[in-house]
């Protein structure tokens, strides 16, 4: 299996969930071995996707360089992960990726429009060699060795519409589109005033998030899945793992994950060469893995 880029340039526009401003993004093909490159159009600054370039994880995953920052990259990156894209330029006319409907399905459609082009270099993956865990009280995130790429996530919220939820996802592009990509981000009405006083969530609405009051879901259409909250958390995880620049062969498991914990986990994994190895698909010796991107 070889590296992938998109076949042609595509554009999309939408509202930023935090600043509430219109944003345009442009996705462009890049040469083999280039990686994922963000470009902040206003500052004309390029920000390579890497764990080292993550500058904030409070409410979203944010990358930055010099005076340029781009927020809320995780939903787009989850689609990039699922589609197996290795090399691409993402130009952002604004300070964040547009939220679209609060899920990753719009980005999947955008990648479908762009198409996939195979490149010359072999695709490399990051295989976990030994378990790495990050804990914060009862919360934890963990990556451990496995012959496949899988995600197991549990959440617990003291809210009647959420409660305890679980989601298990064995990696595959088509399964992502059908089971994970449409799961939306969510927020609580009681938090909106506080967030907006800090210039956050200015673009949030029931058109781009699941809203909850103290008792129920506020969206008229209801939920897309019974466990949509847990599914969206896996979507976030995939975007946060893509910050490494590689697809991960290993088992991810978590209770009450967050962008901050996921970032700490990727830093811990990459911080010791004994934790992982970079292999081509041929070296992985698993012909079924390539089928995951079909």
C-alpha positions as CSV (number, residue, x, y, z in Angstrom):
1,X,0.0,0.0,0.0
2,X,1.3,3.4,-1.0
3,X,1.0,6.9,0.4
4,X,-2.1,8.9,-0.5
5,X,-3.0,12.4,-1.3
6,X,-6.1,13.9,-2.8
7,X,-6.6,13.9,-6.6
8,X,-7.6,17.6,-6.9
9,X,-8.1,20.8,-4.9
10,X,-11.5,21.4,-3.2
11,X,-12.9,24.2,-1.0
12,X,-15.5,24.4,1.7
13,X,-17.0,27.3,3.8
14,X,-18.7,27.3,7.1
15,X,-18.9,29.0,10.5
16,X,-16.3,28.7,13.3
17,X,-17.9,27.3,16.4
18,X,-15.8,29.4,18.8
19,X,-15.5,32.7,17.0
20,X,-18.7,32.5,15.0
21,X,-17.1,33.9,11.8
22,X,-17.3,32.6,8.2
23,X,-14.3,30.5,7.3
24,X,-13.1,29.0,4.0
25,X,-10.8,26.1,3.9
26,X,-9.0,24.8,0.8
27,X,-7.6,21.2,0.5
28,X,-4.8,20.7,-2.0
29,X,-2.7,17.7,-3.0
30,X,1.0,17.5,-1.9
31,X,3.9,15.4,-3.0
32,X,4.7,12.1,-1.4
33,X,6.5,12.4,1.9
34,X,5.2,15.9,2.6
35,X,2.8,15.1,5.5
36,X,-0.2,17.2,6.5
37,X,0.5,20.9,6.3
38,X,-1.8,23.6,7.7
39,X,-1.5,27.1,6.2
40,X,-2.8,30.2,8.1
41,X,-3.8,32.4,5.2
42,X,-4.0,35.7,7.1
43,X,-0.4,35.4,8.5
44,X,0.9,33.4,5.5
45,X,2.4,30.9,8.0
46,X,2.7,27.2,7.4
47,X,2.2,24.9,10.4
48,X,3.2,21.2,9.9
49,X,0.9,18.8,11.6
50,X,2.8,17.4,14.6
51,X,2.5,16.8,18.3
52,X,5.0,19.5,19.0
53,X,2.9,22.2,17.2
54,X,-0.2,21.6,19.5
55,X,-0.5,24.8,21.5
56,X,-3.9,24.4,23.3
57,X,-6.2,21.6,24.2
58,X,-8.7,23.3,26.5
59,X,-11.9,23.1,24.3
60,X,-10.4,21.8,21.1
61,X,-7.1,20.8,19.6
62,X,-5.2,23.8,18.5
63,X,-2.0,24.0,16.5
64,X,0.1,27.1,16.1
65,X,3.4,28.6,15.1
66,X,4.6,32.2,15.8
67,X,1.5,34.4,16.0
68,X,-0.7,32.0,13.9
69,X,-3.1,29.5,15.5
70,X,-5.7,27.2,14.0
71,X,-8.3,25.7,16.3
72,X,-10.8,22.8,16.2
73,X,-8.7,20.7,13.8
74,X,-9.9,17.3,15.2
75,X,-13.1,16.7,13.2
76,X,-11.4,17.3,9.8
77,X,-8.4,15.2,10.9
78,X,-10.7,12.3,11.9
79,X,-11.9,12.2,8.3
80,X,-8.3,12.5,7.1
81,X,-7.3,9.6,9.3
82,X,-10.2,7.4,8.1
83,X,-9.5,8.1,4.4
84,X,-5.8,7.3,4.8
85,X,-4.5,10.6,3.6
86,X,-0.8,11.0,4.2
87,X,0.0,14.2,2.3
88,X,-2.2,17.3,1.9
89,X,-2.2,21.1,2.3
90,X,-5.0,22.6,4.3
91,X,-5.3,26.4,3.8
92,X,-7.5,28.1,6.4
93,X,-8.9,31.7,5.9
94,X,-9.6,32.2,9.6
95,X,-8.4,30.9,13.0
96,X,-10.3,27.6,13.1
97,X,-11.7,24.9,11.0
98,X,-15.4,25.4,10.3
99,X,-17.7,23.3,12.5
100,X,-20.1,22.4,9.6
101,X,-22.9,20.3,11.3
102,X,-20.7,19.4,14.3
103,X,-19.6,16.1,13.0
104,X,-17.1,14.9,10.4
105,X,-19.5,13.8,7.6
106,X,-19.1,17.1,5.6
107,X,-15.4,16.5,5.5
108,X,-15.9,13.0,4.3
109,X,-18.1,14.3,1.5
110,X,-15.4,16.9,0.7
111,X,-12.7,14.2,0.5
112,X,-15.0,12.1,-1.7
113,X,-15.3,15.2,-4.0
114,X,-11.5,15.6,-4.1
115,X,-10.9,11.9,-4.8
116,X,-7.8,9.9,-3.7
117,X,-4.5,9.6,-5.7
118,X,-2.0,6.9,-4.9
119,X,1.7,8.1,-4.7
120,X,5.1,6.4,-5.1
121,X,6.4,6.0,-1.5
122,X,5.1,3.2,0.7
123,X,2.7,4.1,3.4
124,X,4.0,3.9,6.9
125,X,2.1,3.3,10.1
126,X,2.9,3.7,13.8
127,X,2.7,0.3,15.6
128,X,2.4,0.4,19.4
129,X,5.1,-1.9,21.0
130,X,4.2,-1.5,24.7
131,X,1.3,-0.1,26.6
132,X,1.3,3.6,27.5
133,X,-1.3,5.2,29.8
134,X,-2.1,8.7,31.0
135,X,-4.4,9.1,34.0
136,X,-6.2,12.0,35.7
137,X,-8.1,10.8,38.7
138,X,-10.6,8.2,37.4
139,X,-10.1,9.3,33.8
140,X,-7.6,7.6,31.6
141,X,-6.4,7.1,28.0
142,X,-4.3,4.2,26.9
143,X,-2.6,2.8,23.8
144,X,-1.4,-0.8,23.9
145,X,-0.1,-3.4,21.3
146,X,-2.6,-5.0,19.1
147,X,-2.6,-6.6,15.6
148,X,-5.3,-4.2,14.5
149,X,-6.4,-0.6,15.0
150,X,-9.3,-0.4,17.4
151,X,-11.0,2.1,19.8
152,X,-12.9,1.4,23.0
153,X,-14.3,4.3,24.9
154,X,-16.5,4.8,27.9
155,X,-18.1,8.0,29.2
156,X,-20.2,8.9,32.2
157,X,-22.1,12.2,32.5
158,X,-24.6,13.0,35.4
159,X,-27.2,13.9,32.8
160,X,-30.4,11.9,32.1
161,X,-29.9,12.1,28.3
162,X,-26.3,10.8,28.5
163,X,-25.5,8.8,31.6
164,X,-23.0,5.9,30.9
165,X,-22.3,5.2,27.3
166,X,-19.8,3.0,25.5
167,X,-18.6,2.6,21.9
168,X,-16.3,0.1,20.3
169,X,-15.0,0.8,16.8
170,X,-12.6,-1.4,14.8
171,X,-10.9,0.8,12.3
172,X,-12.2,0.9,8.7
173,X,-13.1,3.8,6.3
174,X,-16.6,2.6,5.5
175,X,-17.4,1.8,9.1
176,X,-16.2,5.3,10.0
177,X,-18.6,6.9,7.5
178,X,-21.5,4.8,8.6
179,X,-20.9,4.6,12.4
180,X,-18.7,7.5,13.6
181,X,-18.6,10.4,11.1
182,X,-22.2,11.6,11.6
183,X,-21.9,11.8,15.4
184,X,-22.1,15.5,16.5
185,X,-20.3,17.5,19.1
186,X,-22.4,18.4,22.1
187,X,-22.7,21.1,24.8
188,X,-24.8,22.2,27.8
189,X,-27.0,25.3,27.8
190,X,-25.8,26.2,31.3
191,X,-22.2,26.6,30.0
192,X,-22.9,28.8,27.0
193,X,-23.0,32.1,28.9
194,X,-19.6,31.4,30.6
195,X,-18.0,30.3,27.3
196,X,-19.3,33.3,25.4
197,X,-18.0,35.6,28.0
198,X,-14.5,34.2,27.2
199,X,-15.2,34.6,23.4
200,X,-15.8,30.9,23.0
201,X,-18.8,29.1,21.4
202,X,-19.9,32.3,19.7
203,X,-20.9,30.2,16.6
204,X,-22.6,27.4,18.5
205,X,-26.2,26.5,17.6
206,X,-28.5,23.6,17.3
207,X,-27.5,23.4,13.7
208,X,-23.9,22.5,14.5
209,X,-24.1,20.8,17.9
210,X,-26.3,18.7,20.2
211,X,-27.7,21.1,22.8
212,X,-28.8,19.9,26.3
213,X,-30.6,21.7,29.1
214,X,-30.7,20.1,32.6
215,X,-33.0,17.3,31.5
216,X,-33.1,16.6,27.8
217,X,-31.7,17.0,24.2
218,X,-32.9,20.3,22.8
219,X,-32.6,19.5,19.1
220,X,-36.0,18.8,17.5
221,X,-34.6,15.9,15.4
222,X,-33.2,14.2,18.5
223,X,-30.1,12.0,18.3
224,X,-28.6,10.3,15.3
225,X,-27.5,7.3,17.4
226,X,-28.5,6.0,20.9
227,X,-24.8,6.5,21.9
228,X,-24.0,9.5,19.8
229,X,-22.1,11.2,22.6
230,X,-19.7,8.3,22.9
231,X,-19.4,7.9,19.2
232,X,-18.4,11.6,18.9
233,X,-15.7,11.1,21.5
234,X,-14.2,8.4,19.3
235,X,-14.3,10.8,16.4
236,X,-12.4,13.3,18.5
237,X,-9.9,10.6,19.5
238,X,-9.2,9.8,15.9
239,X,-8.5,13.4,15.1
240,X,-6.2,13.7,18.1
241,X,-4.3,10.6,17.1
242,X,-3.9,11.9,13.6
243,X,-1.8,14.7,15.1
244,X,1.1,12.2,15.2
245,X,1.0,12.2,11.4
246,X,0.5,8.4,11.2
247,X,-2.2,5.8,11.4
248,X,-1.9,3.9,14.6
249,X,-1.8,0.1,14.8
250,X,-2.8,-0.6,18.4
251,X,-5.7,-0.7,20.8
252,X,-6.9,2.7,22.2
253,X,-9.1,2.5,25.3
254,X,-10.3,5.3,27.5
255,X,-12.7,6.5,30.2
256,X,-13.8,10.1,29.9
257,X,-11.1,11.1,27.4
258,X,-10.3,14.7,26.5
259,X,-8.2,16.6,24.0
260,X,-5.7,17.3,26.8
261,X,-5.4,13.6,27.8
262,X,-5.1,12.5,24.2
263,X,-2.3,15.0,23.6
264,X,-0.5,13.9,26.7
265,X,-0.8,10.3,25.5
266,X,0.6,11.0,22.0
267,X,3.5,12.9,23.6
268,X,4.2,10.1,25.9
269,X,4.1,7.5,23.2
270,X,6.4,9.5,20.9
271,X,8.7,10.5,23.8
272,X,10.3,7.0,24.0
273,X,11.3,5.0,21.0
274,X,10.7,1.8,22.9
275,X,7.0,2.6,22.8
276,X,6.5,2.3,19.1
277,X,8.0,1.6,15.7
278,X,7.3,3.0,12.2
279,X,6.6,0.3,9.6
280,X,5.5,0.1,6.0
281,X,2.4,-1.9,5.3
282,X,4.6,-4.6,3.8
283,X,6.7,-4.7,7.0
284,X,3.6,-4.9,9.0
285,X,2.9,-8.1,7.1
286,X,-0.9,-7.7,7.3
287,X,-2.6,-7.6,3.9
288,X,-6.0,-7.0,5.5
289,X,-4.8,-3.6,6.9
290,X,-4.8,-2.0,3.5
291,X,-8.4,-3.1,2.9
292,X,-9.4,-0.9,5.9
293,X,-9.1,2.2,3.6
294,X,-11.2,0.8,0.8
